[in-house]
Amino acid sequence: MSFSLHPQLVADCHVLGHYQHCHVLLQRNAVVPWFIIVPETEETEFLLLDIALQMEVLFLAGQLRHFMSKQLAVEKTNMATIGNIVAQLHMHVIGRSKNDACWPLPVWGHLDEQKVYSDDSLSHFTQILYDEYGLMR
């Protein structure tokens, strides 16, 4: 199977690397920490994945939650696999805190502010994900 990331995901995110059969992306808008996991599959529904790939995605989401909690003091993690605009299966793993820009509202349609990651912070986060969480280039 030839696999490639949807062009909209590539345009909206930093492609950080992969973990087993999943690609890990970071939303370019740094207002809230927002990771996206893209499993290598043609399937468009999470609940239709084979159980092994479901578990891989959920394990990775848990690792990203741990990273955000430890590195970014995130209080809560939201997850979604909506896919109404980009049909390629992808899971949003979003760190939320009571002091973030749109709390307690959902991030969709409420993130008016734009903030970019500095090269240093992006490099730092990526290095931690490689060293401590098994992310690969």
Buried (B, 14 or more C-beta within 10 A) or exposed (E): EEEEBBEEBEEBBBBBBBBBBBBBBBBBBBBBBBBBBBBBBEEBEBEEBEEEBBEBBBEBBEBBBBBBBEBEEBEBBEBBBEBEEBEBBBBBBBBBBEEBBBBEEEBEEEBEEEEEBEEEEBEEBBEBBBEEBEBEE
